[in-house]
Amino acid sequence: MSVDLCGAGIDTRPRINQGGSGALEAGLGQIATARPRVDTRRVKQRRKIRYQSFDEFLADAERLAERPVRELGNWTLAQIFDHLARSMKVSVDGTHERFPWVQRIALRLVRRRIIGHPMKPGYHVPENVAALLRPETTPGLRESLWQLRSAAFRFQAAPKFPPHPAFGRLTRDEYHSLALRHAELHLSFIEPDVGQVRSGIHGTLSE
């Protein structure tokens, strides 16, 4: 059993995000929140991704940020970056919020399988935990990618982690694997729009 520990609903109608301006990013965020959510398990067009390292994960994120993309879900690319950054920050800093004890017991019984296999969308995180991870409605693409990079570097440098809200104590390797599976899930809903190039963003972020 693999689960989406974020519970984000997905709209199956693809959108093109050409990026490049705050106004366009804001408009896409407003469109995303206005569309009705559907069962995430019904989305069939997702990319198949398997990250072996954080270098691969961040390289893919930067490639997606440099060009127009098709967003298959309710969240924009910037919102996904925001969400993944928040998740890694909570993993390092810890939180007093926890899953209900019944869910914690059930998830811990299958945690090895969850950590080792691709996550499947459709599992809804309790609201007390979801509130910590929910992205802003209209985050900027540049800023959200910068936050993702910073959070990922800090996450990789952490010598140990506090208890996970669902799984409790995890090893450093288990935390790393869980973060990569989580990133694979969300970025699988983003497809590059082949043939177009988003200019300037990489240079801006690298300065």
N, C-alpha and C positions, 0 to 999 in steps of 0.2 A: 504494500500500500504506500503510495506517495501522495503527499498533500501540499496544497498551497497554503502556507501559514500566513497569508495576508488577506485572502478572501476577496480580492478585487473582482467586481463584476466586469464582464467583457461584452462589448458591442461588436457584432460580427461584420459591420459595414466598415471597410477600410477607408482611411483618410490619408491625404498627402500633406505632410508637414515640410514646407520648404525652408523653414527657419529664417534666420538672418535679422529679424526685427522683433522687438518686444511686443509690438502691437499684434503681429501675426501669432506669436506664441500665446498671447493672452486670449486671442479669439479662439484658438484651437482648444484651450483649456475650458472656455465657456461652452463650446460645442460639446466637449466630452462630458461635462457634468449634466447637460440638458438631455442627452440621449438616454433612452431607457436601457437598463441593464438586462442582460440575458444570462442564461446558464453558461458559465465559462467552459463547461465540458463540450459544448456544441461547436466551438471554434476549431476548424479543421486545417486552416492554412498556416499555422504557426511554424516558424523556423525550427529546425532540429539543431540544437546546440549542445556541446559538451565542453566545458572549460576544464582544462587540466591544471590551470594555475591562475593566479590573480593577474599576471601579465597578459594572458590570453583574454581574460574578462575585460580588463581596462582597454586593451587594444581594440576589441570589438566595440566597446562603448564609444571610443573616440572615432572610429570609422563611421559609426552610425550618426554621430554628431556633425560630421563633416559633409554630409550629403542629404538630399531630400529622402524622406522615408515614408513608408506606408504604415500607419498606426492601426492595428487590427483590434485594439481594445479601447476601453473607456479612457485610459490614461495616455497622455502625451509622452513622448520620449523624455522630456524634461521632468515630468511627474514621476516617471519610473526611476530616473537618476536620483531624484529627491528622496523617494521612498527607500531605495537601496542604501543610500547614505544614512538615513535615519535608523534603519535596521542595524547597520554596523556600529553606529554610535551607541545605540542602546546595548548592543552586545558587549561593548567595551566598558561603558559606564555603569551598566546594570540598572535595574528598576525593581521597585517593590511590587509592581503589578504581576499577577500570575494568572494562568489559565485555571478554570475550576478544577478541583482535585480529581473529578471523574475523568476529565479530558487528559489531565497530566498522566494519570495511570495508564490510560489507553495508548497515548502517544509514546510513552517511555517503553512500552512493550514492543513497539515496532520501530524504535528510533534508528536502529542500524539500517533497516531497509529504507527508511525515509532519507537518511543521510547518503546512502550509497546509490540511490536510483533517482531518475528524473522526477521532479515534483509534478503532480497533476493538479490543475486548477479545480476549484469548487469547494475547498474547505474554508469555512469562515472563522476567522480569529475572533475571540471575545472582544467586545467593544472597549473594555478597559485597556487592552493591549493594542488594539487597532488604532485607538486615538493617538498613541505614541508614534505610530508608523505612517499615518495618513499624510500624503503629500499636500503641499499647497495647491490651490486651485489653478493658479497661473504662474508657476515658477519660470524664471528665465533659463534658457537652455545653457548658456555659458556658465552662469552661476551654479546651476544644478550639477553640471559636469565637474566643475571645480570642487564642489562639496563632495561629490562621489569619489574623486581622486583622493582628496584629503582624508576622508573617512576610511577608504581602503588601505591607504598607507599606514594610518594609525592602527587599524584593525590587524594588519599583518605584523606590526611591531609589538603588539600586546603580548607580554609573556604568559599571561593567564587571563581567564575570563570569569566573571561572576556567574551564578546559576542562570540558566536559560528559563524564561517564563513558562515554557511548556515542558522541556526535557530535563530541567535541573542541571546537575553537574555534567559538563561535557569536557573532553580533552581539547587541547588546542587544535589538533588535527580534525577532530569532529566538528568543531566550530567553523574551521576553514572550509571543510567539505559542505557543510550546511549552507554557508554563505554563497558558495559557488552554485549549488543547486538552486538556491533562491534567485540568484541573478539570471541563471539560464531560463527559469520559468518566465520571468517578466520580460526579458529581452527577446524571448521567442515570439512575442506579439509585435515585434518591430521588424519590418522588412525594408532593406534598401530599395530605393526607387532607381533602378539601373538606368544609366544614360544621362543623369543630371548630377551636378556637383555643387555642394554648398561651399562657397568660398570664404576664406578669411578666419573661420572660427578657430582652427588649430593654432594659427599664429597668435591670435589674441590670447588664447589660453596659456600658451607657452611663455608669454612675456613676463 
